[in-house]
Amino acid sequence: MRYTRCMAGPTASHDSLSVEEYLKLEEGATVRHEYVGGEIFAMVACGPEGDDPLVEDDPCLVVEVASPGTETTDRREKLAAYKRMPGLRAYLIVAQNRKWVERHFRGEDGAWHRGDLVDEGRFPVPCPGTTLTLAEIYEGLE
């Protein structure tokens, strides 16, 4: 698991951490975190590890589980930052309190598109090149 340089709720309540303090904590962590404005957030990355084991530079897919406290940031700042990543093919924002996935994806022409799934449906997911249903995403949470 690695940190994405771009941008989940804080994993624990901390005073604002410096970048140096964050990197020191990450060296011994079993789960990787992202660092945003002095706070750390749990992250999960899969795929081959790059040159730096603490950094994910070029993800293909990013999935956020939105909460009332993070959804505005997920839909504005994070979405804008992720769209600037050349290798990113899809950004999914998954609601935690209802069956809803907001899917942002790069089309064959390189343009970004949006499609929402509410209550039921199936959609393609790049990397690993599969499809998911809302029932599969929310399995066990009802």
Residue pairs with C-beta under 8 A, 6 or more apart in sequence:
1 31
1 32
1 43
1 44
1 45
2 32
2 43
2 45
2 49
2 50
2 53
2 54
2 55
2 56
3 26
3 32
3 33
3 34
3 35
3 43
3 45
3 54
3 55
3 56
4 34
4 43
4 45
4 55
4 56
4 59
4 62
5 55
5 56
5 57
6 34
6 62
6 78
6 81
6 82
6 85
7 34
7 36
7 41
7 73
7 77
7 78
7 81
7 82
8 34
8 41
8 42
8 43
8 64
8 65
8 70
9 41
9 67
9 69
9 70
10 39
10 40
10 41
11 33
11 40
11 41
11 42
12 40
14 38
14 39
14 40
15 38
16 37
16 38
16 39
17 25
17 35
17 38
17 39
17 40
18 38
19 35
22 33
22 35
22 40
23 54
25 33
25 40
26 32
26 33
26 54
27 54
31 42
31 43
31 44
32 42
32 43
32 44
32 45
32 54
33 40
33 41
33 42
33 43
34 40
34 41
34 43
35 41
45 56
45 59
47 59
47 60
47 127
50 56
50 57
50 58
58 85
58 86
58 87
58 88
59 85
59 87
59 88
60 87
60 88
60 89
60 90
60 126
60 127
61 88
61 89
61 90
61 91
61 92
61 125
61 126
61 127
62 82
62 88
62 90
62 91
62 92
63 91
63 92
63 94
64 70
64 74
64 78
64 91
64 92
64 93
64 94
65 94
65 96
66 74
66 75
66 93
66 94
66 95
66 96
67 96
68 97
71 93
71 95
74 93
75 93
75 102
78 91
79 91
79 93
79 104
82 88
82 91
82 104
83 91
83 104
83 112
88 106
89 105
89 106
89 126
89 127
90 103
90 104
90 105
90 106
90 125
90 126
90 127
91 103
91 104
91 105
92 101
92 102
92 103
92 104
92 125
93 101
93 102
93 104
94 100
94 101
94 137
95 101
95 102
98 118
99 117
99 118
99 119
99 120
99 134
99 137
99 138
100 116
100 117
100 118
100 119
100 134
101 116
101 117
101 123
101 134
101 137
102 114
102 116
103 114
103 115
103 116
103 117
103 123
104 112
104 113
104 114
105 112
105 113
105 114
105 115
105 126
106 112
106 113
107 113
115 123
117 123
117 134
118 134
119 134
120 133
120 134
120 135
121 133
121 134
122 131
122 132
122 133
123 131
123 132
124 130
124 131
125 131
125 132
